[in-house]
Amino acid sequence: MIVNVIFGSDGGATKGVASKISKKAQGRSIDIKSASKSDFENCDLLILGSPTYGDGTLQTDWEEHIDKLREANLSGKKVALFGTGDQESYPGSFVDAMGILYDEVMEKGASVVGFTPTAGYEYITSTAERDGQFVGLALDLDTQSGMTDKRVTAWLANLL
């Protein structure tokens, strides 16, 4: 199975998670800045990750390179998402970037997998929550970093 993990990261936290996911999935970790259209298309499982910034926006590199995603043919493509955020400092926009990416890939006809429960998180609202679940793996590296490995492992066990 070919797995591509495409991420955006400023401080390195999301890059670290992408690297951990790609190693456990025996896939490739690709920064959105250097990703190509074929990186989105030529894989069995596409995993996209982004931190959420400020009041709920995509990471800067994702914003600058979102056309790569929009130009890719994702019809029927199996896509999973992960997002990093801080539920204490930003409880009104926790992992919103993951919700933004979800809307983008759904518009492209992708098949999104890897929904996770919202239990165990304390936030007010998130655009990544749909029908009582997160649209992917929500990670809080600020206040729940000790749970990251366990959450990644469990999530990947369901995906792979």
C-alpha positions as CSV (number, residue, x, y, z in Angstrom):
1,M,0.0,0.0,0.0
2,I,1.4,3.4,-1.0
3,V,0.8,6.0,1.7
4,N,1.6,9.7,1.2
5,V,1.4,12.1,4.1
6,I,1.3,15.7,3.0
7,F,1.6,18.4,5.7
8,G,2.2,22.0,6.4
9,S,4.2,23.1,9.5
10,D,5.8,26.2,10.8
11,G,7.2,25.3,14.2
12,G,7.8,21.7,13.4
13,A,5.2,20.1,15.6
14,T,2.9,19.0,12.7
15,K,6.0,17.9,10.7
16,G,6.9,15.7,13.6
17,V,3.5,14.1,13.7
18,A,3.5,13.6,9.9
19,S,6.9,11.9,10.2
20,K,5.6,9.6,12.9
21,I,2.5,8.7,10.9
22,S,4.5,8.1,7.7
23,K,7.0,5.9,9.5
24,K,4.3,3.8,11.2
25,A,2.4,3.5,7.8
26,Q,5.6,2.9,5.9
27,G,4.8,5.8,3.7
28,R,6.3,9.1,2.6
29,S,6.2,12.4,4.4
30,I,5.9,15.4,2.1
31,D,5.9,19.1,2.9
32,I,3.1,20.9,1.0
33,K,5.7,23.4,-0.2
34,S,7.4,20.6,-2.2
35,A,4.4,18.4,-2.9
36,S,3.3,17.9,-6.5
37,K,-0.1,17.1,-8.0
38,S,1.0,13.5,-8.5
39,D,1.8,13.2,-4.8
40,F,-1.9,13.7,-4.1
41,E,-3.0,11.3,-6.8
42,N,-0.4,8.5,-6.9
43,C,-1.1,6.7,-3.6
44,D,-3.5,4.2,-2.1
45,L,-4.0,6.4,1.0
46,L,-3.5,10.1,1.1
47,I,-3.1,11.6,4.6
48,L,-3.3,15.4,4.9
49,G,-2.2,17.3,8.0
50,S,-2.3,20.9,9.2
51,P,-2.1,23.0,12.4
52,T,-4.8,25.5,13.0
53,Y,-3.8,29.1,13.2
54,G,-5.4,32.0,15.1
55,D,-9.2,32.1,14.8
56,G,-9.3,28.9,12.7
57,T,-7.3,29.2,9.5
58,L,-5.1,26.8,7.6
59,Q,-1.3,27.0,8.1
60,T,0.4,29.5,5.8
61,D,2.1,27.0,3.5
62,W,-1.3,25.2,2.9
63,E,-2.9,28.6,2.1
64,E,-0.2,29.4,-0.4
65,H,-0.2,25.9,-2.0
66,I,-3.9,24.9,-1.8
67,D,-4.2,25.0,-5.6
68,K,-2.0,21.8,-5.7
69,L,-4.8,20.0,-3.8
70,R,-7.6,21.7,-5.8
71,E,-6.0,20.7,-9.1
72,A,-5.5,17.0,-8.1
73,N,-8.0,14.3,-9.2
74,L,-9.3,13.0,-5.8
75,S,-12.4,11.3,-7.1
76,G,-12.9,8.1,-5.1
77,K,-9.4,8.6,-3.5
78,K,-9.1,7.3,0.1
79,V,-8.1,10.3,2.2
80,A,-7.5,10.7,5.9
81,L,-6.9,13.9,7.9
82,F,-5.1,14.9,11.0
83,G,-4.9,18.3,12.7
84,T,-2.9,19.9,15.5
85,G,-4.4,22.5,17.7
86,D,-4.6,23.9,21.2
87,Q,-8.0,23.3,22.8
88,E,-7.2,25.5,25.9
89,S,-5.9,28.6,24.2
90,Y,-8.2,28.3,21.1
91,P,-11.3,26.4,22.3
92,G,-13.5,28.1,19.7
93,S,-11.4,27.0,16.7
94,F,-9.8,23.7,17.8
95,V,-8.4,21.9,14.8
96,D,-10.5,24.0,12.4
97,A,-7.9,23.6,9.6
98,M,-8.7,19.9,9.5
99,G,-12.4,20.9,8.8
100,I,-11.2,23.2,6.1
101,L,-9.2,20.4,4.4
102,Y,-12.2,18.0,4.8
103,D,-14.4,20.4,2.9
104,E,-11.8,20.8,0.2
105,V,-11.3,17.0,-0.4
106,M,-15.1,16.3,-0.2
107,E,-15.6,18.9,-2.9
108,K,-13.1,16.9,-5.0
109,G,-15.1,13.6,-4.5
110,A,-12.7,12.0,-2.1
111,S,-13.7,9.2,0.3
112,V,-12.7,10.4,3.8
113,V,-11.8,7.8,6.3
114,G,-10.4,7.9,9.8
115,F,-13.1,9.8,11.7
116,T,-12.4,9.8,15.5
117,P,-14.5,10.4,18.6
118,T,-14.6,13.9,20.3
119,A,-14.5,12.3,23.8
120,G,-11.4,13.2,25.8
121,Y,-11.2,16.8,24.4
122,E,-12.4,20.0,26.0
123,Y,-13.2,22.7,23.4
124,I,-16.2,24.9,22.6
125,T,-16.5,24.4,18.8
126,S,-14.6,23.0,15.8
127,T,-15.3,23.0,12.1
128,A,-13.6,19.6,12.1
129,E,-16.5,18.2,14.1
130,R,-19.2,16.6,12.0
131,D,-22.1,14.5,13.3
132,G,-20.5,14.3,16.7
133,Q,-17.1,13.1,15.5
134,F,-13.9,14.7,14.3
135,V,-13.3,14.3,10.5
136,G,-9.8,12.9,11.3
137,L,-7.3,12.6,14.1
138,A,-7.3,15.6,16.4
139,L,-4.1,16.2,18.3
140,D,-3.3,18.8,21.0
141,L,0.4,18.8,21.4
142,D,0.2,21.6,23.9
143,T,-2.0,20.2,26.6
144,Q,-2.3,16.5,25.7
145,S,1.1,15.6,24.2
146,G,1.4,12.5,26.3
147,M,-1.6,11.0,24.4
148,T,-0.2,11.6,20.9
149,D,1.6,8.3,20.3
150,K,-1.4,6.3,21.6
151,R,-3.9,8.3,19.4
152,V,-1.7,8.0,16.3
153,T,-1.2,4.2,16.8
154,A,-4.9,3.5,17.3
155,W,-5.9,5.7,14.4
156,L,-3.5,4.1,12.0
157,A,-4.6,0.6,13.2
158,N,-8.1,1.5,11.9
159,L,-6.8,3.0,8.6
160,L,-4.4,0.4,7.5
